[in-house]
């Protein structure tokens, strides 16, 4: 057995890739065990003595963080200028001098969970975090090197033999499982005396193994420490150690060297642009990097912190691919920017690169003044790397101010606040009210106003109309004759928005005024009544101000506690109402909800059916006619059938059918029933695949959405089709408060992982694809284009649409690349004449762990006939996300955006597969008539020559006798074949040669 493995690396925890993905040497595995769940191990098992067994976390002595540009790291995309490396070790202190120091560990389970603890930040906000990508890369390298197979879910609440590892920005966990393998164990763990790390607690003699490495993106000046949340060592039949000691040595990232003026980095500067005003009253500024050198400079890394101090302003909106989540401390916001190597080269003498923008939104009340100061801070801790130079980064302009000049808050309000709230509806009218409340009743208030303006922006759903405004009795002279506003009260509806305004403005020479008496009643309101069937979803305040008699300036009364959000909003008419939500609680918009009378005495002319369309919250409300007592509610939504449906849903449905990973809710199982046959079969996968590929524009036997009564309890949640489940709610009585609500669970058919939403998902990580460029102007009659996956992650499935110029290229056919099972069922060429093509792939055999998409794999080939000379450079082909979102998925369901990435090394080649000692080729290629195949053979033997279409269907075969040397076989039958792409094969004992032939 090898004794020199690097045991500091491991493999991701709880990833769902099948076991056996990594190499595993056969001689590690012994015959199966003879006792239930027990292992018979000759490896050394350790005692559970708390003074002998330790989990130790120490800075890696071989990879020490430095302020210089040292980049040698053990794995992944590491950089010691910005990262700290820690070793997580299992250390054993022998109890006697005759115990061995080098041995393989016997175990059943080993688990270690740790969490970061960051201290030393000057703002009490930590910027350091675990780089989970590099940390997991380290484990992948070690797992592959040492033959650690991955532990998979065994379907019974446990895991198969092997190792699991996971890491996020604050924690890392490793688990070794060994239930049926004798020594050496399923994942061999070798102990040896430490060479360069100390024993714990100054003990002189110990032995250890490195379990894994943690890589931390460490912010200068912060100390990185760890807590061990859980540690377990379990030896079957011997011991269970859960009180293992932890010995942790913190580490800190050094401050970067100071950039010397006049040097390369000393002439690089961060700057903030001057703020520009936005139409909504907010402002925006940009963050830029500027090169003041007289020569172009490559930027390999950049890191800095921007602070935003808010005074009455709303939360800042950061638009940048390089900003980490905004951190809050009081009225300050801290934005941490990290720019990895993006291939930036800034031109000489002022070359600039934009890093992002900061938008400051105005406050809730649109006319209020606000102020926001944006500053670049921690200049001595900022970091920049250029070729050969790693330092801090100078700042040219340290701060900028965004401000709005509206009115200020009233300073002499004496406890009087402004409020907006919804009221319970009466007689099926919805009511909201706004007004003033005296919160300090010990101080009498009587508001005498010369100016008051209240503008409300009321967003509605359904048929909601403004009816009337009613002033409370202590709101005197609500709309005086002397008003100089155009209208005292106005309400204008634009779509789903009602713009309401109450405005009074009286000249000082007039005696009229608005009098609000808070002496006799500390509350004074204006009630706004709305009619119709629907909901008030939200309320905004574009403008609010008052001016008391005798004062010169307008001011904004302070808002009551509790707004925003406003009280009792959303507000719906309560006679018959309900919500339509996904299983996860998200409201579903644009659902048509039908209200149907049930009683036979309710004729359609007296009490007709009613309907409304839900808004963003998914709520609905009806005020049915009084002539009928009972009603049925029926939701319907049958648009956007692809919303939330992707190739990964097909993978999950297939896993459910095979019993590998059953769907865990009845609603997901209903979503998988694409053909509405009350079951989940492979035919549902076929139907959804046709939908994704565009062969169907909608499911022929199902609607896009289904709705199940939320109150319904499935007798058998594992089989929701065992009984008929209700998709309507019947017997609703608008006069019975205990029987007038109908809530539904909304199910997007085909979306079993629940990502259907009114809005498309946000940005994902990239999974790059590449295909060759033309190196010179092309006059070839045909081209064969390999589409290659060039990312770093292993993928399980993809879907993709391509758009090409049909005036230059005629698609002959796609054909299989490196992915097995790629056939005509994986693509749709119906719109190829318009330059559109859709493709997808997922493994047909989920039991086979090798059926994955690995980096460098050819996803498929595209064969084109050229209709005109092609220009040099990029081909007229692009990914079309509007036709079909380009997505790829890892085995754990993580989604990636497919994106074209040019590969200058890619070349057009005729793909050929050859095994054994035969060589062969075909001519003419492309051709229009018969085909000739030349074969070179070292001896005499029997062989078969065959032609197949791109989907693997054989169209020709001939058995031949080969002689030593070269020979040519003419296939006259090829002349009668239709134009297209064919695969030719020459097959002989111990040898096979194949390639493409294009028939024009």
N, C-alpha and C positions, 0 to 999 in steps of 0.2 A: 504494500500500500504506500502511496506517496505520503511523505512527511513534510514536504516543503510548500504546501498550499498556502495561498494568501487567504486566511479565514476572516479577513476584515470586511469582506464583501458578501452580500446576500441578494435576495430576490423579493419582488413586491408582495406584500401581505394582502390576502383575500382577493387578489386579482382572479378573474374567472376563467383564465386560460386553462385548457385541460392539462392534467399532469402529463409529464413526459415531454414537454416542449423543449427542455434543455437536454444536453447530452448526459448520458448516464452509463457508466461502465458496468458491464454485465457481472464482472467478478465481485462487485460490491454486494450482490444480493444472494442470500442463502436460500435453501428450500423453505417452503412455508412452515409456520409454527405448528406445533402439535397440541397446544393447549389454547383454550378460548381466550382471545384477547391478550395472551401473554407473549413475552419474547424470551428467548433463551439466548442471552448475550454473554460473550466472553470479554466484552469491553469493560473497562473499569467504571464502576458506579461510585459516586461520591456520597459521603455522609451528609446529613442535614444539620451540621453543626454551624450555628450562626457565626462562630469565630473562624470558620475555615472556608466558607463559600461566600463570594462577593460578586456583585455586579459593579464594575468600575468603569467610569466615564472619564477619559483624559484627553486633552488636546493631542492630536496625532504628532508625535515627535518627528516623523519623516516629512510632514507637510505643514510647516509653520507659517502662519499668516505674516505677511511682510508688507512694508510700505514701498518696496521696489516692484519692478515689473516681472517678478518671478511667476511663471505660469505652469511649471511642471506639476501636474496633479495625477492622482492614481486612476481616475476614471471620469467619464462624462465631460461636460463642458465647464470644467472648473477653472478657477483663477484665484491664486493665493493673495492677490492684491485686494480682493473684495470678500474673500470667504475664509471661514475657520473650519478646520477638519477635526472631528472628534472620533475617537475609537470607543466603542462600547464592548467591553470585555467581560468574560466570565473568568474569575480568578479563584484558584484553590490554594489554600495554605496547608501543606501536609502536616498531619498530626505527629508523625514519627519520621526519623531520618531515613528509614529504609523504604518509604513509599516512593513509587516511580514518579518522575517529573514529566515524562513524555508518554502519552497514552491516548487511545481513542476512548471517547466518553460513551458510557452506556446510559440510555435514557428512554423514557416513553414520551414525555413532553417537556419542552423548555419554552418559557414565554418571558419576554421582557417588554414592558410598555414604559416609555419615558416622555416627558413633556419639558419644553423649554421654560426658563425663567430668566427674563431679561431685566437687568438693572443698570443704573448709571446714566439714564437719559436725563438731560437737563430740563426737559419739558414734561417729565413723567409719562411720556409716550414712547414706546419702544418701536424702533424701525427694523431691528434685526429679526430674521425669521429663517426657518429651515427651508433650504432650496430642495423641495421634494423631488424635482426632476433629476438633479444631479445625484441626490442621495439614492434614488431608486436605480439610476444608471450604475452606480457603484455595485449595487447588489446583483443586478443583472450580469455584470461582468464576472463577479465571483461565482454566481450560480452556474454559469456556463463553464467557467474554468474548472470548478471543483465537482461538477456533476450533480449539484443539488437539484433534484426535481421539485416541481411545485406541488404543494399540497392542495388538493381539490376538495370541494364540498362532496361528501359521500352520500348526500340525500337523506341522511338519518340523524342530522344534527351534529355531525362530526366532520373530520377531514381525513383524507387519505394520507399515506406516508409522504413526507417531504417537508418543505419549508414555505411559510407564508411571510410576507413582509409588506408593510405599508408605511407611508410617510405623508404628512401634510405640513403646513407652515408652522405648526406649533407642537407636533408630536410625531413619534415614530414607534413602530411595534414590530417585533419579530416573534414567530412561533415555529418550533420544530416539532414534528409529529413522527413517532416511530412505534407502531402497534404490532407489526408482524414481521419485522426483519431482524435476523440475528446479526451479531457483530461481524463486520462493522455496520452501524445503523444505517437507516434509509438516507440520511444526510450525515456524512461522517464529520465529526467534530474532534479535531486533534488538539490536545494540550501539549505545551512545551514551555520551558523556562523563558521568561521575558528577556528579549535582547535589548530593548531600548525604552521600555516603560517601567516605572517602579512597581514594586509590590505595594499593596495597600497598607496604610498605617505604619510605614517604615519597617515593615517585616522584611527580613533579609532573604528568605527563601520562599518562593511560590512558583506556581506554574499557571499558565493562562491560555485562553483562546480568544481571538478577536471575533465577536459575533457579527458586528456590522459597523459601518462608518456613517456618521451624520455630518452633513455639509450645511453650514449656516452662512447665509448672506449676512455678514456682521457689519453693523454701522459703527464707524469709528467712535471710540469712547465708551461704547456700551459693553457691559460684561455679560457674557453668555453662560448661564448656569442651567442645570437640569434638575427635575424631580423625577424619581423613579416611582411611577404610579403603581406598578405591579411587577413582581418577579416570581417565577415559579420554576422549580426543577422537580420532575416527577420520575421516579424509577419504579416500575411495576413490581409490586410486592415487597418493596424495600423502604421507600421513603417518599414523602411529599413535602417539599420545601417551599413555603410561601413567605418566610420571614428572612429572605436572603438580605444580607447587609448591602448597603449602597455606599460607594466611595466616589465622590465627584470632585473633579478639579476644574473650577471655572476658567474661562479664557476671555480675552478681550482683543478686539481688533485695534491695531495701532492707528494713530493719526497719520494721514498721508503727508508726504513731504510737501513743503511750501513751494509753490511755483515761483521761480525767480523771474522778475521782470526782464523782458528781452529774450527769454528762452521760448521754445516752441509752445509749451503749455502756458507760460506767462503771458503770451500774446493771444490766448484763447479766452473768450469772455462770454459769460451768461448775461443776458439782458432781458428786461421786460419792455414791451412796446407801450406806447401811450394808449390809454383806454379809448375805445370807440363806443359811441352811444348806440343803443339798439331801439327798435321801434316800440318795444314794450316798456321803455324807461330804464332798462338795465344797461349794462356795459360789458364789453369784452376786451381782453388784451391777450397777447401772445407771449410765449416764452421762447427765446431764440438763443442759439449758440452761434458766435461770430468768430471768424478767423482773422486776426489782425496781422498775421505773418505775411511776409512777402513771397511765400510759397504755399502751395496747396498742402493740406494736412488731412491725414486719415484719422478718424476718431474710432477707437476700438471699444471704449466704455465711457459712460457718463453717469454720475449720480449726484443728486442734490435734493434739498428740501425747500419747499415754498410754503410760506405761512400766510393765511388770510384772516385778518381781524375784522369781524362783522359788527356793525352798529346799525341795528334795525333792518339789515339786509337779509334776504333769504339765503338758503344754502348755496354755496358756489357749485357750478357745474363744470366739471373737468372733462375736456375733450382731448384725449391723448392716448396713444397705444402704450405709453411708457409710465403712466401714473398708477401707483398702487392705491388701494382703498384709502379714502380720506379719513384722517383721524381727528376727533373732536376733543377739545379741552376748553371748557367755558365757552366764551364767544370767539375762540380762535379755532381755525382749521389748519391742519398740517397735511401737505401733499408731498409724498415721497416719490421722486422720479428716478427710475433706473432704465438706462438705455443700453442694452447689450450691443454687441458688434452688429451694426446694420449695414456695413459697407459704405458708410458715409465718407465722402471726401469733400472737404470744404475748400472752395477756391481761394486763391491768394487775395490779400488786400480787401478784406471785408466779405468774403464768402459766408453765407448764412444758411443755417438749417433750423427750421421750425420744429420745436419739440412738442408743442401742444398749445391749448388756449384755455383760459379761465373766463367763465361767464358768470357775472354777478346779476342775479335776478332781483327785481324790486320786491319789496315786502308785500304782505297780503293786501294791505290797503294801497292801491295803486298810486295815490297822490301823496303818500307820506315821504318825507325825506329819509335818506339812508346814506350810509358811508361804509366803505370796505377798503381796507389797506392791504395790498398784496406785497409781500416782502420775500426776498431771497435771503435765507438765513443759514447759519452754520457754514460760513465760507471756508473755515479751516478744516471742516469735515467733508466738504464736497470732494468728489473724486473724478478725475479724468485720466484716461489712458490713451496716449498716442504712441506711435511706433517708438519704442525705446524710452518712453518717459511716462512715469506714473506719479501724479501730484494732486494737490487740491486744485480748485478751479476759481480763478478771479471772477468777481462780479462787477459789472460796469455801473448799473443803476440798481440800487438796493431795494427801492419800493416805488409803487404807483398807487394812486387812489382812485377808486370808482365812487361816485356819489350821485345822488338824485336830489334835486333842489326843491321838492314839494313842501308841504306844510309840516310843521312840527307837532308833537303831541301836546295837548292842552296841559298846562302846568298847574292850573288852579281848578281842577275838576272836582275837588272836595269829595271824592269818593263816587262821583257819577261816572258810570261806564256805559258803553254801547254794546248791545247784544243782538244776535240773530238766532232764531230757533224755530224748529218745526213743531206744529201742534197736531194733536190727534184729530183726524178728520171728522166732520159732522155732516150728516146728510150727503155723504159721498163727495164732499168738497174737501180739497186739501188746503191747509192754511199754514202760512209761515208768518212770523211777526218780527219786526225790528223795533228798537226803541232804546230808552234810557232807564237805568236802574240806579237808585241811590243806595250804595252799599254801606254808607255811614249815616244811618238814620238819626244819629244823635246830632248831626249837623243838618239843619233845614236847608233845602235847596229849591229854588224857583228859577228855572232857566228862561230868560228873556232873550230871544235870539233874533238878530237881524239877518243872519245868513245861516242856511242849513242846506246841505246837499248830501243825499244818500243815493248811490247808484249800486244796484245789485245785478249780478249776472247769474241767472238761474238756469241751470242745465236740467233738462227734463227727459223722460222717456215715455213713450206712449202718446196719447192724445191729451195733453195738458194745456189748458188755456187760462190766461189771467182773467179774473172776473171783476174784482172790486177791491178798493182799499178802504178800511174803516179805522178811524182814529178813536183812541180811547177818550173818555170824557175829560181827562185831565190834560189832554193835548189840545190846547185852545188855539182857535184861529189857525187851523192847520194849513189853510191855503188862502191867505189874505188877498184882498183886491189889489193892494199895492205891490204885488209880486212882479218883479222885472224878469223872471225866468219865462221862457216861451210857454211852458206848460208846468203847472205845479206837479202833476202826476202824469207819467206816460209809461206805457208798457208795450214793447215791440217784440214780436216773436220772429226769430230767424232760425228755421229748422228746429233743432232741439233746444235752443237757447232763447230765454225771455230776458230782454234787457229792460229792467225797471229803473225808473228815476223819480225821486221826490226832491224837488228843488224849490227853495224860497230865498229870494234876495230882495231886501228892502233898503231903500236909501235912508241915510241917517236923518234926513229932514222930514221923513214921514213918521207919523206916530204909531203906525201899525207895527206889529211884531208877532213872532211865534212865541206863545207862552206855554211852557211845559211845567205843570204843577206837580212837584215831587214832595210837597209838604203834607198834603192829605193822603197821598198814595205814593209810595217810593218807586212805583213802576209806571211807565207811560209807554204805550205801544201803538204802532200802526200794524193792523192785521191785513195780510194780503191773501185773498181767497182765490183758489184756482178750481176750475171745473174740468171734467173729463176723466178719462181712465188712464192712469199711469202713475208715474213717480216723479218727485223732485229729487234728482240724484246728487246735486252739489250746488253750492252758492259761492260766488266770488264777490269782492267789494272793489270795483275799479276806482271808486271815489267816495270819500267821506270827510266832511268838515263842518264846523259850526263857527259862528262869531257871535259872542254875547253883545248885548246892547252896551254901548259905552266903550267897547274895545275896538282896536283898529285892525288887528291881525286875525286871519283865519287860523284855526288849529284843529287837530284831529282828536276826538275824545278817545280815551283808552278803551281797549276791548275788554269785555267781561272775561273772567276766568272760565276756561273751557272752550274758547274759540280762538283759533281753529283747533280741531274740527268743530263745525257748528253743531249745536245740540239737536238731536233727533233727526239728523239728515244722514242718509236718504229717508224720504218720507213718501209713503204710498197710500193710496186710497184703501181702506181696510175691509170693504164689504166682502169681496172674494179676492184673495191675493196669495202671493207665494214667491218662491225663488227657484231659479234653475241654475244649479251649480255642478261643477265636476266633482268627482269623488274627493279631490284635494281641496275643495272649498272655493274654487275660482268661479265667479259669475260668468254666465254665457250670454253674450250680446246677440242681437239680430235673430232671436228666436220668435217665430210667429206663434202666439198663444191663442187658442180658440176657446171661447166660452159658449157652450151649447146647452139650451134648456132640456131638462129631462122629462118633465111632466107632460102627459098627453094633452092636458088642458091648455098648454101654452102653445098656441098656434104660431107659426113662423111670422105671420103678419103682426101679431100682437107683441111677441117677444122673439125677435130674430137673433140668429147667431151673432156674436161679437168677436172681435179679434184685436190684438195689439202686438207690438214688436218690442222686445226687451232692450234695455240699454246696457251699459257696461257692467252694472251690478247684477244683471240677470234677474231683476225683480219685475213683477207684473201686478196689476190690480184692476179689478172690474167693479162697476156699479150696475149690476143687472136690473132689469125691469122688475117691478114689484108684482106683476101678474103671475110669475112663476116662482115656485119655492125652491126647487132643487136643480142643480146645474152640474155639468161635466166640464173639466178643464183638459185640453188636449194640446200639448206643445208639438211643434213641427219645425224642423230645420233641415234643409236638404241642399246646401250649397257647399262649395269649396271642399269636395270630397277628399282631397289630398292633404288637407290641413292636419298636421301631426302624424301622417302616415309615411313611413319610411321603410327602407330595406331592413333596418334593425327590428322593426315590428315583425317582419317575416321570420327572422331568426328566433325571436321570443315565442312566436306561435309554434314554430317547429319544435323548440325545446319543450313546450307544453305538451304537444302531441306525443313526443318520444318519452315523456316522463322525466326528462333531465332537469327541468326547472319549471314546475307547474305554475301557472298564473295564480296569484295569491288573493284575488278578489272576484266575486261573481260579476262585477261590472267589467273587469278586464276580459273575462271569458266571453261575455256578451259582445264586447268590442271585437273579439277575434272571430266571431261568427259572421264573416263577410257575406256569405250567400244566404243568410237568414234561414238556415235549415235546422236550427235548434241543436247545434252541435259544432264542434271544432274539428275539422279534418284538413287534410292536405289540399282539398279543393278550395278551401278558404285562402290558402297561400297562393294558389294559382290565380284566383280572382283578384286578390290585392296586388299581385305582381303585374297583372295586366293593367290595373289602374295606375300604378307607379310608372309603367312604361308608356302610358298614353294610349294603349290599345283600347281601353275603356275611358270615356270621359266621366262616367259615374258607374257605381255598382249596379248591375242590371236588376238584382233582386232585393236591394236593400236601400235604405236612405243613408245620408251622410251622418246623421245623428239619431240616436234613440234616447228616450227618456223613461226612467223607471221611478215610480212613486217612492219617495225617500222613506216613507213610513213602512214600506213592505219589507218583511223579514223572510229571507230565502230559507225554505226548509232544509236545503242542502246547498250551502254556498259553493261547494266544489262542483256542483252541477246545477247551475241556475235554470236550466231548461227542463228540470224534472217536473215542475209545475209551470203553468202560464203565469208570468209575472205581469203586473198592471202597468200599462204605458199611458193610462189616463187616470184621473181621480174623479170618482162619481159621487153623487149625493151631497154635494156642497150646498150649504144653506146660508145665504148672505145675512140672515137674521139670527144665526146661532154663532156666537163668538168662539164656541168650542168646535165648530165644524165649518169654518169658512176659509181655511188655509190649505193650500196644496203646494208642497215642495217636491221637487224632482231632482234625481241624480242624472246629469247629462253624460251620455256616453258617445264619444266620437268613434264611429265604426272604423276598425282597422288600427286605431291608435291604442295599442296595449301598454305602452310605457307612459302614457298620460301626458304627452307634451303638446297636445293640440291647444291652441290659444288664439284669441282674437288677433293678437299681434305675433309676427314671426319671431323666433328666438334671436337673441343677441349674438354678438361676435363669439366665435369658437376658435379654438386653436386650429392651425392650418395643417392640412395633409397635402403636401405638394405633389403635383403630377408634372411630368415632362415628356416632350416629344421633340424630335430633331428639328433644327432649322435647316433651311437650304443654304449651302455654302456658296453657291453660285446660281445664276439664273438657270432654271430647270427647263429642259426640253424633253424630259423623259415622258414616255407615253403613260406609264403607270408609276405609282409610288406605293410602297408598303410602309405604313407609319406605326411604329411601336409606341404605345402609351404606357409609360413606366411610372410606378409609384416610387418617389425618391425621398419619402419621409423617414423618420427614425423609429416610429412606433409600429408594432405589429397590429394589423387590422383584421377584422373578421368579415366585414361586408362593406359594399359601397353602392351608391347610385349616382348617376351623372347624366347630364344632357350636354351635347356638343352642337355648336352652330358653325357651319362652314359655308364658303362662298360657292353656290351651285353653278355660277357662271364660269368658274375656274376648275372645280373639282366635281367629278361624278363618283359617288360612293358605289363601289362594286359589292363590298360586303365587309362586315367585321368578321374576325376569326379569333379562335382561342389563343391566348398567350400562355402564361405560366399557371393560370388558375384552372384546376380540373373542373369538368362539368359545365364549362362555358359553351352554351349552345344557342340556338335560335330563340329559346325561351328567355334569354337574358338580354335581348335588345329588341327595339322597334325601329324598323327602317321605313315605315309607311310614309313619313314626311321627308325622306332623303332627297327627293327632287326639289324640295324647298330649302335644303341645306340643314335639316334638323335630324338629330339622332339621340335616342335615349337608351341608356344601358344600366344594368344592375348586376350584382353577383353576391351570393352568400353561399356558404358551404352546404352541399346537399347532405353530407354525412357529418352530423355534429358529434358523432362518437370518435371521429378521426381527428386527433389534435394537430395533425400536420396540415390540415386544410385551412390555412390562414394566408393572409397577404403579408409577405415579408418585405422589408426595404429592398428596393432594386427589382421587384417583380414586374414583369410585363403583364399588365392587366388584360390587354387584348391588342390585336392588330387591326388597323384600318387600311383597307386596300382601295385606292382611288385611281380612276382614269383621269388624266389631265386633259382639260378641254382647251387650254390656252397656256402659253409659257408662264411659268410661275416666277414671280420676282424673287430676288435674293433676300434672305433673312427669314422673318417669321412667316409661317404658313397662315393662310386665311382661315384659321380654325380657332375657336375659343369656347370656353366653358359657358354655358347658358343657364344661369341660376333662375331666370324667370320661367323657363320652360320646365325645369325640374331642379330643385335645390341640390347642388352638388355636395353630398355628405358621405362621410365614411365613419365607421364605428369600430371601436376596440371591443374585445370580448366582454369587458365589464360594462358596456353600454356608453362609454364616453364617446361623444360625437366630435367630429372634426369637419371643418369646411374644406372641401377639395378646391385647390387653387393651382393654376398653371404657374410653373416656375421654370424659366428657360435653363436648359442644360447645355452649355457650349460644347461639351464632350460627346453629346449624342450624335449618332450618325445614322443615315439611312443604310440598312443592310437587309439582305434577303435572309430571313431567319431559316435556319436549317438545323435539324436534329440528326445526329449520327452516333451510332454505337457499334462496336465491333470493328471489323477490318474491311468493310466495304466503303467505297466512295461512289457517289452518283450525282447526276445533275440533269436538268431538263432544258430543252430548246425546241423552238424559239420561245422566249418568255419575256414579254407577253406574246401570245400567238393567236392566230385566227382559224387555223385548220388543224391538221394532225399534230401530234406531240411525239417528240423523240426523247427517250431517256437513255443516257449513257451510263453504264455500270462498269467499274473497275473492280476485279475480283482476284485474289491471290491464288485461287484454286478452283476446282470444279465443285459445284454444289447446286442443289435445287433452290428456287426462290420464287417469290410472288411479287408481281408489280400491280399496284392498285391505285385508283383515284377515288377521292372522297370529296363531298361538298363541304362548305365551311362548318356545318353542324355535325360532321362525322358520319354522314350517310354514304355508304359505298356506292359508286356509280359505275365502276369498271374494275375488273380483276383479270389477271392472266398469270398462269403458272409457267415458269420458264426454267431452262437449264443454263446455268452460268458456266463459262469456261474461264480458264486462267487468262488474265489480261483484260483489255478493254473491249466492250461490245455495246452496240446500240440497238435498242428495241423501239420500233415505230408503232405508235398507237393510233391507227386510223380512226378508231371509234371516237376519239376526242373531237374530231371535226364536227360530229353531230351534237355535241354538248352545247347547252346554252351559255351565253356570256356570263362570266363571273369568276369567282375565286375557287380553286380546287387545291386539295392537298394530295401530292403524289407520295407514294411510299414504295420502297424496295425492301422486302423482308426475306431474310435467309436465316438458317440456323446460326445463332450467336451474333447476328448483326442486323441492323435496321438503319436505313437512311430515309429522311423525308424532308419535303420542302413545299413551297407554294408555287402554283402555276396559275397565271392569269389568262383567261380566255376573253379576247376582245370581241 
